[in-house]
């Protein structure tokens, strides 16, 4: 199989591929990740994942490129990364005691060929008081995370339970990625 390039600087995505024993290199280009007017969460993550992978594929035409994008959705809206600590606290208060969905799109690009998939995981958050939320935000962990929490970090204390792929909540639905890579290997006769 061709060299796999991860079109992301996400340390979590890199770690998950490494833990799965998938050899890869990392290359990423800046992509406008603004949500378009009227764009659904699934369309948004699909568009951005494909854009990331396609842009990197132009620089590596003989490689297989994996792009991904994750969004936290709540009441039909996309919760991005918080602007600051106050915004993080506000997001976490909205999510506390309720459920939301995490969508991750993965795009596998080789030349002009694009395969993509969207994985959805439902997450139920614990009821959390002001003190717990404030203390969590003070760790700094939620400030660069969609939805203002990290399931793989201290933010796990805010989660009651998850229905679906835990790795999807971390930013890469590993089972689905493995299936896509296996399918690509079979397609190439390997």
Secondary structure, 3 states (H helix, E strand, C coil): CCCEEECCCCHHHHHHHHHCCCCCEECCCCCCCCCCCCCCHHHHHHHHHHHHHHHHHHHCCCCEEEEEEEEEEECCEEECECCCHHHHHHHHHHHCCCEEEEEEEEEEEECCEEEEEEEEEEEEECCCCHHHHHHHHHCCHHHHCECCCCCCCHHHHHEEEEECCHHHHHCCCHHHHHHHHHHHHHHCCC
